[in-house]
Amino acid sequence: MQYATPLYETVESHRAWAQTQDARIPIGFPMFDSRTGGIALGEMLMFLARSGVGKTAWACNVSANLRRVPQVFFSLEMQGRYIASRI
């Protein structure tokens, strides 16, 4: 009985998964998509930057580009009505 998967198997499994094109969703920003291939199913995207540089506006654009994909949007800085007005 094997209780733990060897690290090399986990790494190879991750490589195979990460290189599968149909497992990733482009977010509609060519610079981001060309570098990352998009967001993988089940992956969480965190976009961090200092205040006032447009994080919420960028996230709203990503959300609008991915209307066909179920998503959750959290903002620790803004109330929901302000985010809704920007969408």
BELRA-V440168 format. One record per residue. PSI is psi in degrees with one decimal (NA if undefined). Layout:
# BELRA-V440168
psi:PSI
psi:PSI
This chain:
# BELRA-V440168
psi:128.1
psi:124.1
psi:-25.1
psi:143.7
psi:133.5
psi:145.3
psi:-41.5
psi:-33.8
psi:-40.1
psi:-42.7
psi:-44.8
psi:-39.3
psi:-41.9
psi:-42.4
psi:-46.1
psi:-43.0
psi:-44.7
psi:-26.3
psi:-4.7
psi:117.9
psi:-37.6
psi:-6.3
psi:1.2
psi:146.5
psi:117.7
psi:141.2
psi:-1.3
psi:7.4
psi:103.9
psi:-40.2
psi:-42.1
psi:-46.9
psi:-36.7
psi:-29.2
psi:-30.5
psi:-19.5
psi:0.9
psi:-167.1
psi:135.7
psi:149.9
psi:131.9
psi:-0.1
psi:148.6
psi:130.8
psi:123.4
psi:124.9
psi:108.8
psi:137.0
psi:171.3
psi:167.7
psi:144.0
psi:15.6
psi:0.7
psi:21.7
psi:-46.5
psi:-42.1
psi:-42.8
psi:-45.8
psi:-37.4
psi:-38.3
psi:-41.8
psi:-46.0
psi:-42.6
psi:-36.9
psi:-25.1
psi:40.7
psi:-27.2
psi:-8.4
psi:127.7
psi:139.0
psi:159.1
psi:136.8
psi:122.3
psi:135.5
psi:125.6
psi:-4.3
psi:-25.2
psi:148.4
psi:155.3
psi:-39.1
psi:-31.1
psi:-38.4
psi:-43.6
psi:-36.8
psi:-24.9
psi:-20.5
psi:NA
